[in-house]
């Protein structure tokens, strides 16, 4: 009985310690086409519709950057 309690206690403490650690974030590397898409998506979010249709259709990085820029651009005046 004491052995079961000891094992349970050790397992619980181990889980608590692992829950308190944080994972190291992997840095995000943005390709030039992603950055261009992000810039143009941000311009679109600001009211100046800007998009390279060919790149949007053919380049996944550009397309993802455009959506990211449009969604995350801070268009609020300071």
Residue, then its C-alpha position, 0 to 999 in steps of 0.5 A: x500500500x505504501x509503495x502505491x502511494x509513493x509511486x502516485x506521489x512521485x508521478x503527481x509531482x513529476x507531472x506538476x513540474x513538467x506542466x510549469x515548464x515552458x517550451x522554447x519557441x522556434x523562431x519564425x523564418x519569413x520568406x521574402x514572398x511571405x513578407x511582401x504578401x504581409x505588407x500588401x495584406x496590411x495595406x489592404x487592411x488599411x483601406x488600400x486594396x493591394x494584391x498581386x493576383x498571380x502571386x496570390x494564386x501561385x505562391x503559397x507563402x505570398x498568399x499566407x503572408x497576405x492573409x496574415x497581414x490583412x488579419x494582423x495589421x494594426x489599423x487603429x490610429x494612435 
